[in-house]
Amino acid sequence: MDISFDIHNDRGDQIRVALSYYDTESLQAFTNDPLTLTLVFYDVALVRLAGDNPVGTKTLNAICDVLFRFMNDNETAVLCFYCDDLTDVSRRHNEFSPQEYRSRLFSKMFDLYIKSNRITGVVNYRIKIEDNGKPRFAHFITPEKYLPAVQLLGNIIMEK
């Protein structure tokens, strides 16, 4: 099941939040852990469809609202956010690669949303993957009760 939500702001920007389902067969390539295989993993992609303004706090909150509503409606959902380097990203701190900057921004967005909405029982599990000397970052947003299964999968991915 692939679904998407469009977020619009008052400056003419449009961001699509796309969720793509990982089928169980794909996960079996990484693990045969029964708990992990009962979870439903979704790749989260944020795609700019219109505008070129920096994404502001209101838009980031709207993105989080959509993601947390989805998780609330789907108890076994685990959201996976991969920080790619397909496009550069405007940033003040050029010492960070686009991937690391996106990872830090994602963590900050998540942490602020959790704190301001007093959400408990959900964690952001971040992994760093070394790929031919090039660091990659991924995040798993999961209910806390599933963290051990998600950590197991994350550790396997980091070893591959």
N, C-alpha and C positions, 0 to 999 in steps of 0.2 A: 504494500500500500504506500503510494507516494502522495503527499499532500503539500499544499503550500498556502501561505497567508501573505497578503501584501500590506505593507505598512506605508502610509503616506504622511508627510509632514506639511506644515504650512509654508515651506519654502520651495515646494515643488519636487522634493525628493521622493522616490519610491524605492523601497527595499522589499525584496521577496524573501520570506523565510520558507525554505523548502526542506521538507523532511522526507528522506528516502529510507525505506525499510531494508535492513540486511537480512537476507533469508538464513535460516538455521544451517543450511548446507554450507554457506560461506563461512560461518562461525566454526563449523566442525573442522575446518582446515587448521584452526588455531587451538581448539580445545575440545575435550569430550566431557568436561565438567557438567554434571546434570543441572546444577543450579544456573550456571551461565547460559545453558541452552534453553532454559525456560524464560529467560529475559528476552525482550524485544528491543533490538538496537536500531536506532534511527540516526542516519547521517544528517547533520544540520548544515545547510548551506545558506549563506546570506549573499544575495545577489542584488546589486544596484541596477534597477531598471530605468530610473530617471534621476536627473539632477547630479550635481557634482559638489554639493556643499559638504563640509565635515559633518559626520553623523553626531547629532547632539544628544544630550541626556534624555530628552523626551522620547526620541526615537529609540534609543537603547532600552528605555523602560518599556516601551510598547513591544519591542522584540521579546523582552523577558516575559511580559504578560502573556504573550502568545505561547511561548515555550512552557511556562509553568502551568497554564491552563491545559495544554496538551498532556503534560505529565500527570496532572491531577485527574484527567479523564482516562488515562491509560496507566494503570498501576504498575505494570511490569516494564514500562518504557525506560530505556536508557538512551540519553541523547549523546551523540558523538560529534564533536566539533573539531575538525582538522584545520590547522592553521597553515595554509598553503603560501606559495610564493609566486603564484601565477601572475599576479599584478602587484605593482608597487603600491605602497600606501603612504599617504601624506602623514608625516610624523615629526615631532619636535626632537626626538631622541634618535638621531641617525646612527648611533652606535649599536642599536638593535636592528637585527634583520627584520624584514617584513613579517616573517613567521613569528619571531619572538615578540615583536610589537603587537601583533594580532592576539597572541596568546596572553600577554599581559593585559591588554585591553579587555579581552573576554573575561579573564579572571576578575578584573576590577568591576566590570559591569555586573557579573554574577554576584560578587561579594556585596556590592552596594545594594543590589536588588533584594538579596536575602535579608540583609540587615534592616533596610527601610520597610520591608513588608513583614518582618518578624517571622520568617519562614524557618521551620526547623525540620530536621530529618532528611535533608537533601544536601548532597555534597558535590563538589567539583573536584574530580580526580584528574590531575594533570600528569601527562607523561611527556618525556623528551626522548625522541628517537634519533639516533645518529645514523645518517644515511650518507655513506661515502664522505664523511667529514663535514657534512652539512646538517645542522640540527633542524629537526622537525618537531612540532608540538601538536599534541592532541589532548582533548578534554572529554571526559565522560561525566555527564551530569546524571546522577543516580540517587534513588532513595538510599538512605544510609544503610538500611538492612541488606541491600545488595552489594555494598562496597567490597566485601571479601571476594565475591565472584568477579566483579569488575576489575579489581586489583590483579587477580589471577590472570585474566585476559590481558590486561595492560602489561604485566611482566612478560608474558609470552610474546606479545607484539614487540616489546623492546629488545628481546633476544633474537628476533628473526632478522 
